[in-house]
Amino acid sequence: MKSLLSLLVVAWLVIGVLAAWQRGYFGEDRDVSCKTAGDTALTVVAGPLNYVGVNPKVDCRLPDRDDLPEPSK
């Protein structure tokens, strides 16, 4: 049972890598940032869901300085 589950997980991730490759996420001319790395990782994890319309995206924004807590002394 464990080997079947492991095989399914590996197949799921391989399909996700294929989807990311088809979308051009592994190109050398692609900028590396929080957003691109997150988009790639989510595409891989989404696996076969990419082929039924799932298009995961990440929104990486730094918090505003006013929202940060005061440093402790």
mmCIF file of the N, C-alpha and C atoms, coordinates in Angstrom:
data_MODEL
# 
_entry.id   MODEL 
# 
loop_
_atom_site.group_PDB 
_atom_site.id 
_atom_site.type_symbol 
_atom_site.label_atom_id 
_atom_site.label_alt_id 
_atom_site.label_comp_id 
_atom_site.label_asym_id 
_atom_site.label_entity_id 
_atom_site.label_seq_id 
_atom_site.pdbx_PDB_ins_code 
_atom_site.Cartn_x 
_atom_site.Cartn_y 
_atom_site.Cartn_z 
_atom_site.occupancy 
_atom_site.B_iso_or_equiv 
_atom_site.pdbx_formal_charge 
_atom_site.auth_seq_id 
_atom_site.auth_comp_id 
_atom_site.auth_asym_id 
_atom_site.auth_atom_id 
_atom_site.pdbx_PDB_model_num 
ATOM 1   N N  . MET A 1 1  ? 0.823  -1.203 0.000   1.00 0.00 ? 1  MET A N  1 
ATOM 2   C CA . MET A 1 1  ? 0.000  0.000  0.000   1.00 0.00 ? 1  MET A CA 1 
ATOM 3   C C  . MET A 1 1  ? 0.862  1.260  0.000   1.00 0.00 ? 1  MET A C  1 
ATOM 4   N N  . LYS A 1 2  ? 1.940  1.240  0.815   1.00 0.00 ? 2  LYS A N  1 
ATOM 5   C CA . LYS A 1 2  ? 2.814  2.412  0.878   1.00 0.00 ? 2  LYS A CA 1 
ATOM 6   C C  . LYS A 1 2  ? 3.511  2.654  -0.458  1.00 0.00 ? 2  LYS A C  1 
ATOM 7   N N  . SER A 1 3  ? 3.907  1.564  -1.133  1.00 0.00 ? 3  SER A N  1 
ATOM 8   C CA . SER A 1 3  ? 4.597  1.736  -2.409  1.00 0.00 ? 3  SER A CA 1 
ATOM 9   C C  . SER A 1 3  ? 3.653  2.293  -3.472  1.00 0.00 ? 3  SER A C  1 
ATOM 10  N N  . LEU A 1 4  ? 2.388  1.892  -3.418  1.00 0.00 ? 4  LEU A N  1 
ATOM 11  C CA . LEU A 1 4  ? 1.410  2.436  -4.364  1.00 0.00 ? 4  LEU A CA 1 
ATOM 12  C C  . LEU A 1 4  ? 1.205  3.922  -4.119  1.00 0.00 ? 4  LEU A C  1 
ATOM 13  N N  . LEU A 1 5  ? 1.097  4.308  -2.852  1.00 0.00 ? 5  LEU A N  1 
ATOM 14  C CA . LEU A 1 5  ? 0.927  5.719  -2.511  1.00 0.00 ? 5  LEU A CA 1 
ATOM 15  C C  . LEU A 1 5  ? 2.158  6.523  -2.935  1.00 0.00 ? 5  LEU A C  1 
ATOM 16  N N  . SER A 1 6  ? 3.332  5.971  -2.692  1.00 0.00 ? 6  SER A N  1 
ATOM 17  C CA . SER A 1 6  ? 4.574  6.648  -3.097  1.00 0.00 ? 6  SER A CA 1 
ATOM 18  C C  . SER A 1 6  ? 4.629  6.822  -4.606  1.00 0.00 ? 6  SER A C  1 
ATOM 19  N N  . LEU A 1 7  ? 4.237  5.799  -5.331  1.00 0.00 ? 7  LEU A N  1 
ATOM 20  C CA . LEU A 1 7  ? 4.222  5.868  -6.791  1.00 0.00 ? 7  LEU A CA 1 
ATOM 21  C C  . LEU A 1 7  ? 3.245  6.934  -7.277  1.00 0.00 ? 7  LEU A C  1 
ATOM 22  N N  . LEU A 1 8  ? 2.087  7.018  -6.647  1.00 0.00 ? 8  LEU A N  1 
ATOM 23  C CA . LEU A 1 8  ? 1.106  8.036  -7.025  1.00 0.00 ? 8  LEU A CA 1 
ATOM 24  C C  . LEU A 1 8  ? 1.623  9.448  -6.746  1.00 0.00 ? 8  LEU A C  1 
ATOM 25  N N  . VAL A 1 9  ? 2.285  9.645  -5.623  1.00 0.00 ? 9  VAL A N  1 
ATOM 26  C CA . VAL A 1 9  ? 2.837  10.963 -5.290  1.00 0.00 ? 9  VAL A CA 1 
ATOM 27  C C  . VAL A 1 9  ? 3.919  11.349 -6.296  1.00 0.00 ? 9  VAL A C  1 
ATOM 28  N N  . VAL A 1 10 ? 4.794  10.418 -6.620  1.00 0.00 ? 10 VAL A N  1 
ATOM 29  C CA . VAL A 1 10 ? 5.859  10.704 -7.589  1.00 0.00 ? 10 VAL A CA 1 
ATOM 30  C C  . VAL A 1 10 ? 5.250  11.019 -8.951  1.00 0.00 ? 10 VAL A C  1 
ATOM 31  N N  . ALA A 1 11 ? 4.272  10.252 -9.384  1.00 0.00 ? 11 ALA A N  1 
ATOM 32  C CA . ALA A 1 11 ? 3.617  10.512 -10.671 1.00 0.00 ? 11 ALA A CA 1 
ATOM 33  C C  . ALA A 1 11 ? 2.951  11.883 -10.669 1.00 0.00 ? 11 ALA A C  1 
ATOM 34  N N  . TRP A 1 12 ? 2.287  12.234 -9.560  1.00 0.00 ? 12 TRP A N  1 
ATOM 35  C CA . TRP A 1 12 ? 1.625  13.538 -9.418  1.00 0.00 ? 12 TRP A CA 1 
ATOM 36  C C  . TRP A 1 12 ? 2.647  14.668 -9.608  1.00 0.00 ? 12 TRP A C  1 
ATOM 37  N N  . LEU A 1 13 ? 3.792  14.550 -8.918  1.00 0.00 ? 13 LEU A N  1 
ATOM 38  C CA . LEU A 1 13 ? 4.812  15.596 -8.998  1.00 0.00 ? 13 LEU A CA 1 
ATOM 39  C C  . LEU A 1 13 ? 5.470  15.654 -10.369 1.00 0.00 ? 13 LEU A C  1 
ATOM 40  N N  . VAL A 1 14 ? 5.667  14.510 -11.012 1.00 0.00 ? 14 VAL A N  1 
ATOM 41  C CA . VAL A 1 14 ? 6.245  14.494 -12.361 1.00 0.00 ? 14 VAL A CA 1 
ATOM 42  C C  . VAL A 1 14 ? 5.311  15.200 -13.332 1.00 0.00 ? 14 VAL A C  1 
ATOM 43  N N  . ILE A 1 15 ? 4.026  14.971 -13.206 1.00 0.00 ? 15 ILE A N  1 
ATOM 44  C CA . ILE A 1 15 ? 3.059  15.667 -14.064 1.00 0.00 ? 15 ILE A CA 1 
ATOM 45  C C  . ILE A 1 15 ? 3.108  17.166 -13.792 1.00 0.00 ? 15 ILE A C  1 
ATOM 46  N N  . GLY A 1 16 ? 3.271  17.559 -12.535 1.00 0.00 ? 16 GLY A N  1 
ATOM 47  C CA . GLY A 1 16 ? 3.401  18.981 -12.202 1.00 0.00 ? 16 GLY A CA 1 
ATOM 48  C C  . GLY A 1 16 ? 4.650  19.600 -12.792 1.00 0.00 ? 16 GLY A C  1 
ATOM 49  N N  . VAL A 1 17 ? 5.764  18.872 -12.751 1.00 0.00 ? 17 VAL A N  1 
ATOM 50  C CA . VAL A 1 17 ? 7.007  19.363 -13.360 1.00 0.00 ? 17 VAL A CA 1 
ATOM 51  C C  . VAL A 1 17 ? 6.814  19.525 -14.870 1.00 0.00 ? 17 VAL A C  1 
ATOM 52  N N  . LEU A 1 18 ? 6.144  18.570 -15.495 1.00 0.00 ? 18 LEU A N  1 
ATOM 53  C CA . LEU A 1 18 ? 5.859  18.669 -16.929 1.00 0.00 ? 18 LEU A CA 1 
ATOM 54  C C  . LEU A 1 18 ? 5.025  19.907 -17.238 1.00 0.00 ? 18 LEU A C  1 
ATOM 55  N N  . ALA A 1 19 ? 4.020  20.182 -16.421 1.00 0.00 ? 19 ALA A N  1 
ATOM 56  C CA . ALA A 1 19 ? 3.181  21.371 -16.629 1.00 0.00 ? 19 ALA A CA 1 
ATOM 57  C C  . ALA A 1 19 ? 4.002  22.647 -16.474 1.00 0.00 ? 19 ALA A C  1 
ATOM 58  N N  . ALA A 1 20 ? 4.877  22.692 -15.462 1.00 0.00 ? 20 ALA A N  1 
ATOM 59  C CA . ALA A 1 20 ? 5.730  23.872 -15.264 1.00 0.00 ? 20 ALA A CA 1 
ATOM 60  C C  . ALA A 1 20 ? 6.686  24.044 -16.437 1.00 0.00 ? 20 ALA A C  1 
ATOM 61  N N  . TRP A 1 21 ? 7.220  22.943 -16.934 1.00 0.00 ? 21 TRP A N  1 
ATOM 62  C CA . TRP A 1 21 ? 8.136  23.010 -18.082 1.00 0.00 ? 21 TRP A CA 1 
ATOM 63  C C  . TRP A 1 21 ? 7.388  23.517 -19.313 1.00 0.00 ? 21 TRP A C  1 
ATOM 64  N N  . GLN A 1 22 ? 6.174  23.036 -19.533 1.00 0.00 ? 22 GLN A N  1 
ATOM 65  C CA . GLN A 1 22 ? 5.389  23.477 -20.689 1.00 0.00 ? 22 GLN A CA 1 
ATOM 66  C C  . GLN A 1 22 ? 5.050  24.963 -20.606 1.00 0.00 ? 22 GLN A C  1 
ATOM 67  N N  . ARG A 1 23 ? 4.924  25.487 -19.410 1.00 0.00 ? 23 ARG A N  1 
ATOM 68  C CA . ARG A 1 23 ? 4.639  26.917 -19.233 1.00 0.00 ? 23 ARG A CA 1 
ATOM 69  C C  . ARG A 1 23 ? 5.894  27.773 -19.286 1.00 0.00 ? 23 ARG A C  1 
ATOM 70  N N  . GLY A 1 24 ? 7.051  27.161 -19.436 1.00 0.00 ? 24 GLY A N  1 
ATOM 71  C CA . GLY A 1 24 ? 8.299  27.911 -19.571 1.00 0.00 ? 24 GLY A CA 1 
ATOM 72  C C  . GLY A 1 24 ? 8.886  28.385 -18.258 1.00 0.00 ? 24 GLY A C  1 
ATOM 73  N N  . TYR A 1 25 ? 8.529  27.743 -17.148 1.00 0.00 ? 25 TYR A N  1 
ATOM 74  C CA . TYR A 1 25 ? 9.003  28.183 -15.846 1.00 0.00 ? 25 TYR A CA 1 
ATOM 75  C C  . TYR A 1 25 ? 10.463 27.820 -15.569 1.00 0.00 ? 25 TYR A C  1 
ATOM 76  N N  . PHE A 1 26 ? 11.059 26.969 -16.387 1.00 0.00 ? 26 PHE A N  1 
ATOM 77  C CA . PHE A 1 26 ? 12.442 26.569 -16.155 1.00 0.00 ? 26 PHE A CA 1 
ATOM 78  C C  . PHE A 1 26 ? 13.406 27.209 -17.149 1.00 0.00 ? 26 PHE A C  1 
ATOM 79  N N  . GLY A 1 27 ? 12.977 28.228 -17.852 1.00 0.00 ? 27 GLY A N  1 
ATOM 80  C CA . GLY A 1 27 ? 13.828 28.888 -18.834 1.00 0.00 ? 27 GLY A CA 1 
ATOM 81  C C  . GLY A 1 27 ? 14.955 29.671 -18.185 1.00 0.00 ? 27 GLY A C  1 
ATOM 82  N N  . GLU A 1 28 ? 16.089 29.735 -18.867 1.00 0.00 ? 28 GLU A N  1 
ATOM 83  C CA . GLU A 1 28 ? 17.250 30.454 -18.335 1.00 0.00 ? 28 GLU A CA 1 
ATOM 84  C C  . GLU A 1 28 ? 17.056 31.958 -18.341 1.00 0.00 ? 28 GLU A C  1 
ATOM 85  N N  . ASP A 1 29 ? 16.189 32.457 -19.198 1.00 0.00 ? 29 ASP A N  1 
ATOM 86  C CA . ASP A 1 29 ? 15.968 33.902 -19.285 1.00 0.00 ? 29 ASP A CA 1 
ATOM 87  C C  . ASP A 1 29 ? 14.923 34.394 -18.289 1.00 0.00 ? 29 ASP A C  1 
ATOM 88  N N  . ARG A 1 30 ? 14.436 33.521 -17.447 1.00 0.00 ? 30 ARG A N  1 
ATOM 89  C CA . ARG A 1 30 ? 13.395 33.875 -16.478 1.00 0.00 ? 30 ARG A CA 1 
ATOM 90  C C  . ARG A 1 30 ? 14.024 34.468 -15.218 1.00 0.00 ? 30 ARG A C  1 
ATOM 91  N N  . ASP A 1 31 ? 13.483 35.609 -14.769 1.00 0.00 ? 31 ASP A N  1 
ATOM 92  C CA . ASP A 1 31 ? 13.963 36.236 -13.539 1.00 0.00 ? 31 ASP A CA 1 
ATOM 93  C C  . ASP A 1 31 ? 13.621 35.349 -12.342 1.00 0.00 ? 31 ASP A C  1 
ATOM 94  N N  . VAL A 1 32 ? 14.511 35.316 -11.372 1.00 0.00 ? 32 VAL A N  1 
ATOM 95  C CA . VAL A 1 32 ? 14.254 34.558 -10.154 1.00 0.00 ? 32 VAL A CA 1 
ATOM 96  C C  . VAL A 1 32 ? 13.800 35.536 -9.081  1.00 0.00 ? 32 VAL A C  1 
ATOM 97  N N  . SER A 1 33 ? 12.604 35.302 -8.584  1.00 0.00 ? 33 SER A N  1 
ATOM 98  C CA . SER A 1 33 ? 12.042 36.153 -7.541  1.00 0.00 ? 33 SER A CA 1 
ATOM 99  C C  . SER A 1 33 ? 11.103 35.308 -6.698  1.00 0.00 ? 33 SER A C  1 
ATOM 100 N N  . CYS A 1 34 ? 10.582 35.895 -5.670  1.00 0.00 ? 34 CYS A N  1 
ATOM 101 C CA . CYS A 1 34 ? 9.610  35.205 -4.819  1.00 0.00 ? 34 CYS A CA 1 
ATOM 102 C C  . CYS A 1 34 ? 8.417  34.748 -5.657  1.00 0.00 ? 34 CYS A C  1 
ATOM 103 N N  . LYS A 1 35 ? 7.942  35.605 -6.529  1.00 0.00 ? 35 LYS A N  1 
ATOM 104 C CA . LYS A 1 35 ? 6.767  35.288 -7.339  1.00 0.00 ? 35 LYS A CA 1 
ATOM 105 C C  . LYS A 1 35 ? 7.039  34.151 -8.312  1.00 0.00 ? 35 LYS A C  1 
ATOM 106 N N  . THR A 1 36 ? 8.141  34.212 -9.053  1.00 0.00 ? 36 THR A N  1 
ATOM 107 C CA . THR A 1 36 ? 8.402  33.163 -10.036 1.00 0.00 ? 36 THR A CA 1 
ATOM 108 C C  . THR A 1 36 ? 8.703  31.825 -9.367  1.00 0.00 ? 36 THR A C  1 
ATOM 109 N N  . ALA A 1 37 ? 9.442  31.847 -8.267  1.00 0.00 ? 37 ALA A N  1 
ATOM 110 C CA . ALA A 1 37 ? 9.727  30.600 -7.552  1.00 0.00 ? 37 ALA A CA 1 
ATOM 111 C C  . ALA A 1 37 ? 8.439  30.020 -6.962  1.00 0.00 ? 37 ALA A C  1 
ATOM 112 N N  . GLY A 1 38 ? 7.595  30.877 -6.421  1.00 0.00 ? 38 GLY A N  1 
ATOM 113 C CA . GLY A 1 38 ? 6.323  30.422 -5.867  1.00 0.00 ? 38 GLY A CA 1 
ATOM 114 C C  . GLY A 1 38 ? 5.382  29.872 -6.925  1.00 0.00 ? 38 GLY A C  1 
ATOM 115 N N  . ASP A 1 39 ? 5.308  30.563 -8.067  1.00 0.00 ? 39 ASP A N  1 
ATOM 116 C CA . ASP A 1 39 ? 4.469  30.081 -9.165  1.00 0.00 ? 39 ASP A CA 1 
ATOM 117 C C  . ASP A 1 39 ? 4.929  28.701 -9.630  1.00 0.00 ? 39 ASP A C  1 
ATOM 118 N N  . THR A 1 40 ? 6.235  28.532 -9.768  1.00 0.00 ? 40 THR A N  1 
ATOM 119 C CA . THR A 1 40 ? 6.784  27.256 -10.215 1.00 0.00 ? 40 THR A CA 1 
ATOM 120 C C  . THR A 1 40 ? 6.481  26.150 -9.204  1.00 0.00 ? 40 THR A C  1 
ATOM 121 N N  . ALA A 1 41 ? 6.725  26.418 -7.935  1.00 0.00 ? 41 ALA A N  1 
ATOM 122 C CA . ALA A 1 41 ? 6.478  25.413 -6.896  1.00 0.00 ? 41 ALA A CA 1 
ATOM 123 C C  . ALA A 1 41 ? 4.999  25.034 -6.828  1.00 0.00 ? 41 ALA A C  1 
ATOM 124 N N  . LEU A 1 42 ? 4.119  26.014 -6.895  1.00 0.00 ? 42 LEU A N  1 
ATOM 125 C CA . LEU A 1 42 ? 2.684  25.717 -6.845  1.00 0.00 ? 42 LEU A CA 1 
ATOM 126 C C  . LEU A 1 42 ? 2.227  24.927 -8.063  1.00 0.00 ? 42 LEU A C  1 
ATOM 127 N N  . THR A 1 43 ? 2.797  25.226 -9.222  1.00 0.00 ? 43 THR A N  1 
ATOM 128 C CA . THR A 1 43 ? 2.446  24.479 -10.429 1.00 0.00 ? 43 THR A CA 1 
ATOM 129 C C  . THR A 1 43 ? 2.850  23.021 -10.289 1.00 0.00 ? 43 THR A C  1 
ATOM 130 N N  . VAL A 1 44 ? 4.050  22.787 -9.744  1.00 0.00 ? 44 VAL A N  1 
ATOM 131 C CA . VAL A 1 44 ? 4.510  21.412 -9.548  1.00 0.00 ? 44 VAL A CA 1 
ATOM 132 C C  . VAL A 1 44 ? 3.610  20.685 -8.554  1.00 0.00 ? 44 VAL A C  1 
ATOM 133 N N  . VAL A 1 45 ? 3.281  21.335 -7.444  1.00 0.00 ? 45 VAL A N  1 
ATOM 134 C CA . VAL A 1 45 ? 2.450  20.702 -6.417  1.00 0.00 ? 45 VAL A CA 1 
ATOM 135 C C  . VAL A 1 45 ? 1.021  20.463 -6.926  1.00 0.00 ? 45 VAL A C  1 
ATOM 136 N N  . ALA A 1 46 ? 0.519  21.341 -7.763  1.00 0.00 ? 46 ALA A N  1 
ATOM 137 C CA . ALA A 1 46 ? -0.841 21.178 -8.294  1.00 0.00 ? 46 ALA A CA 1 
ATOM 138 C C  . ALA A 1 46 ? -0.931 19.980 -9.228  1.00 0.00 ? 46 ALA A C  1 
ATOM 139 N N  . GLY A 1 47 ? 0.194  19.557 -9.791  1.00 0.00 ? 47 GLY A N  1 
ATOM 140 C CA . GLY A 1 47 ? 0.244  18.342 -10.604 1.00 0.00 ? 47 GLY A CA 1 
ATOM 141 C C  . GLY A 1 47 ? -0.782 18.324 -11.723 1.00 0.00 ? 47 GLY A C  1 
ATOM 142 N N  . PRO A 1 48 ? -1.552 17.238 -11.824 1.00 0.00 ? 48 PRO A N  1 
ATOM 143 C CA . PRO A 1 48 ? -2.518 17.080 -12.916 1.00 0.00 ? 48 PRO A CA 1 
ATOM 144 C C  . PRO A 1 48 ? -3.631 18.121 -12.916 1.00 0.00 ? 48 PRO A C  1 
ATOM 145 N N  . LEU A 1 49 ? -3.840 18.795 -11.799 1.00 0.00 ? 49 LEU A N  1 
ATOM 146 C CA . LEU A 1 49 ? -4.885 19.819 -11.761 1.00 0.00 ? 49 LEU A CA 1 
ATOM 147 C C  . LEU A 1 49 ? -4.601 20.948 -12.747 1.00 0.00 ? 49 LEU A C  1 
ATOM 148 N N  . ASN A 1 50 ? -3.320 21.116 -13.118 1.00 0.00 ? 50 ASN A N  1 
ATOM 149 C CA . ASN A 1 50 ? -2.963 22.139 -14.104 1.00 0.00 ? 50 ASN A CA 1 
ATOM 150 C C  . ASN A 1 50 ? -3.668 21.908 -15.434 1.00 0.00 ? 50 ASN A C  1 
ATOM 151 N N  . TYR A 1 51 ? -3.964 20.644 -15.750 1.00 0.00 ? 51 TYR A N  1 
ATOM 152 C CA . TYR A 1 51 ? -4.566 20.316 -17.039 1.00 0.00 ? 51 TYR A CA 1 
ATOM 153 C C  . TYR A 1 51 ? -6.093 20.381 -17.026 1.00 0.00 ? 51 TYR A C  1 
ATOM 154 N N  . VAL A 1 52 ? -6.660 20.742 -15.885 1.00 0.00 ? 52 VAL A N  1 
ATOM 155 C CA . VAL A 1 52 ? -8.111 20.941 -15.820 1.00 0.00 ? 52 VAL A CA 1 
ATOM 156 C C  . VAL A 1 52 ? -8.442 22.387 -15.468 1.00 0.00 ? 52 VAL A C  1 
ATOM 157 N N  . GLY A 1 53 ? -7.488 23.289 -15.690 1.00 0.00 ? 53 GLY A N  1 
ATOM 158 C CA . GLY A 1 53 ? -7.757 24.709 -15.543 1.00 0.00 ? 53 GLY A CA 1 
ATOM 159 C C  . GLY A 1 53 ? -7.166 25.390 -14.333 1.00 0.00 ? 53 GLY A C  1 
ATOM 160 N N  . VAL A 1 54 ? -6.527 24.650 -13.432 1.00 0.00 ? 54 VAL A N  1 
ATOM 161 C CA . VAL A 1 54 ? -5.898 25.293 -12.272 1.00 0.00 ? 54 VAL A CA 1 
ATOM 162 C C  . VAL A 1 54 ? -4.635 26.005 -12.750 1.00 0.00 ? 54 VAL A C  1 
ATOM 163 N N  . ASN A 1 55 ? -4.501 27.254 -12.400 1.00 0.00 ? 55 ASN A N  1 
ATOM 164 C CA . ASN A 1 55 ? -3.319 28.033 -12.771 1.00 0.00 ? 55 ASN A CA 1 
ATOM 165 C C  . ASN A 1 55 ? -2.869 28.790 -11.522 1.00 0.00 ? 55 ASN A C  1 
ATOM 166 N N  . PRO A 1 56 ? -2.155 28.106 -10.620 1.00 0.00 ? 56 PRO A N  1 
ATOM 167 C CA . PRO A 1 56 ? -1.795 28.741 -9.348  1.00 0.00 ? 56 PRO A CA 1 
ATOM 168 C C  . PRO A 1 56 ? -0.801 29.881 -9.535  1.00 0.00 ? 56 PRO A C  1 
ATOM 169 N N  . LYS A 1 57 ? -1.011 30.940 -8.808  1.00 0.00 ? 57 LYS A N  1 
ATOM 170 C CA . LYS A 1 57 ? -0.128 32.102 -8.831  1.00 0.00 ? 57 LYS A CA 1 
ATOM 171 C C  . LYS A 1 57 ? 0.146  32.553 -7.405  1.00 0.00 ? 57 LYS A C  1 
ATOM 172 N N  . VAL A 1 58 ? 1.300  33.158 -7.205  1.00 0.00 ? 58 VAL A N  1 
ATOM 173 C CA . VAL A 1 58 ? 1.699  33.655 -5.899  1.00 0.00 ? 58 VAL A CA 1 
ATOM 174 C C  . VAL A 1 58 ? 1.780  35.170 -5.971  1.00 0.00 ? 58 VAL A C  1 
ATOM 175 N N  . ASP A 1 59 ? 1.356  35.822 -4.921  1.00 0.00 ? 59 ASP A N  1 
ATOM 176 C CA . ASP A 1 59 ? 1.467  37.272 -4.821  1.00 0.00 ? 59 ASP A CA 1 
ATOM 177 C C  . ASP A 1 59 ? 2.415  37.576 -3.660  1.00 0.00 ? 59 ASP A C  1 
ATOM 178 N N  . CYS A 1 60 ? 3.651  37.918 -3.981  1.00 0.00 ? 60 CYS A N  1 
ATOM 179 C CA . CYS A 1 60 ? 4.658  38.195 -2.943  1.00 0.00 ? 60 CYS A CA 1 
ATOM 180 C C  . CYS A 1 60 ? 4.791  39.701 -2.776  1.00 0.00 ? 60 CYS A C  1 
ATOM 181 N N  . ARG A 1 61 ? 4.359  40.172 -1.641  1.00 0.00 ? 61 ARG A N  1 
ATOM 182 C CA . ARG A 1 61 ? 4.510  41.594 -1.342  1.00 0.00 ? 61 ARG A CA 1 
ATOM 183 C C  . ARG A 1 61 ? 5.141  41.731 0.031   1.00 0.00 ? 61 ARG A C  1 
ATOM 184 N N  . LEU A 1 62 ? 6.053  42.655 0.144   1.00 0.00 ? 62 LEU A N  1 
ATOM 185 C CA . LEU A 1 62 ? 6.648  42.945 1.438   1.00 0.00 ? 62 LEU A CA 1 
ATOM 186 C C  . LEU A 1 62 ? 5.684  43.796 2.250   1.00 0.00 ? 62 LEU A C  1 
ATOM 187 N N  . PRO A 1 63 ? 5.672  43.609 3.568   1.00 0.00 ? 63 PRO A N  1 
ATOM 188 C CA . PRO A 1 63 ? 4.771  44.427 4.381   1.00 0.00 ? 63 PRO A CA 1 
ATOM 189 C C  . PRO A 1 63 ? 5.194  45.889 4.361   1.00 0.00 ? 63 PRO A C  1 
ATOM 190 N N  . ASP A 1 64 ? 4.225  46.751 4.535   1.00 0.00 ? 64 ASP A N  1 
ATOM 191 C CA . ASP A 1 64 ? 4.496  48.180 4.603   1.00 0.00 ? 64 ASP A CA 1 
ATOM 192 C C  . ASP A 1 64 ? 5.263  48.469 5.897   1.00 0.00 ? 64 ASP A C  1 
ATOM 193 N N  . ARG A 1 65 ? 6.183  49.401 5.857   1.00 0.00 ? 65 ARG A N  1 
ATOM 194 C CA . ARG A 1 65 ? 6.992  49.708 7.051   1.00 0.00 ? 65 ARG A CA 1 
ATOM 195 C C  . ARG A 1 65 ? 6.130  50.124 8.229   1.00 0.00 ? 65 ARG A C  1 
ATOM 196 N N  . ASP A 1 66 ? 5.024  50.795 7.981   1.00 0.00 ? 66 ASP A N  1 
ATOM 197 C CA . ASP A 1 66 ? 4.136  51.235 9.052   1.00 0.00 ? 66 ASP A CA 1 
ATOM 198 C C  . ASP A 1 66 ? 3.465  50.060 9.769   1.00 0.00 ? 66 ASP A C  1 
ATOM 199 N N  . ASP A 1 67 ? 3.352  48.929 9.085   1.00 0.00 ? 67 ASP A N  1 
ATOM 200 C CA . ASP A 1 67 ? 2.688  47.760 9.651   1.00 0.00 ? 67 ASP A CA 1 
ATOM 201 C C  . ASP A 1 67 ? 3.641  46.887 10.471  1.00 0.00 ? 67 ASP A C  1 
ATOM 202 N N  . LEU A 1 68 ? 4.932  47.155 10.410  1.00 0.00 ? 68 LEU A N  1 
ATOM 203 C CA . LEU A 1 68 ? 5.905  46.353 11.144  1.00 0.00 ? 68 LEU A CA 1 
ATOM 204 C C  . LEU A 1 68 ? 5.930  46.757 12.624  1.00 0.00 ? 68 LEU A C  1 
ATOM 205 N N  . PRO A 1 69 ? 6.119  45.789 13.508  1.00 0.00 ? 69 PRO A N  1 
ATOM 206 C CA . PRO A 1 69 ? 6.186  46.130 14.941  1.00 0.00 ? 69 PRO A CA 1 
ATOM 207 C C  . PRO A 1 69 ? 7.465  46.879 15.273  1.00 0.00 ? 69 PRO A C  1 
ATOM 208 N N  . GLU A 1 70 ? 7.422  47.639 16.344  1.00 0.00 ? 70 GLU A N  1 
ATOM 209 C CA . GLU A 1 70 ? 8.607  48.359 16.809  1.00 0.00 ? 70 GLU A CA 1 
ATOM 210 C C  . GLU A 1 70 ? 9.656  47.353 17.283  1.00 0.00 ? 70 GLU A C  1 
ATOM 211 N N  . PRO A 1 71 ? 10.932 47.594 17.003  1.00 0.00 ? 71 PRO A N  1 
ATOM 212 C CA . PRO A 1 71 ? 11.959 46.677 17.482  1.00 0.00 ? 71 PRO A CA 1 
ATOM 213 C C  . PRO A 1 71 ? 12.046 46.708 19.008  1.00 0.00 ? 71 PRO A C  1 
ATOM 214 N N  . SER A 1 72 ? 12.279 45.556 19.606  1.00 0.00 ? 72 SER A N  1 
ATOM 215 C CA . SER A 1 72 ? 12.408 45.509 21.073  1.00 0.00 ? 72 SER A CA 1 
ATOM 216 C C  . SER A 1 72 ? 13.817 45.940 21.472  1.00 0.00 ? 72 SER A C  1 
ATOM 217 N N  . LYS A 1 73 ? 13.917 46.561 22.651  1.00 0.00 ? 73 LYS A N  1 
ATOM 218 C CA . LYS A 1 73 ? 15.221 47.076 23.104  1.00 0.00 ? 73 LYS A CA 1 
ATOM 219 C C  . LYS A 1 73 ? 15.767 46.229 24.204  1.00 0.00 ? 73 LYS A C  1 
# 
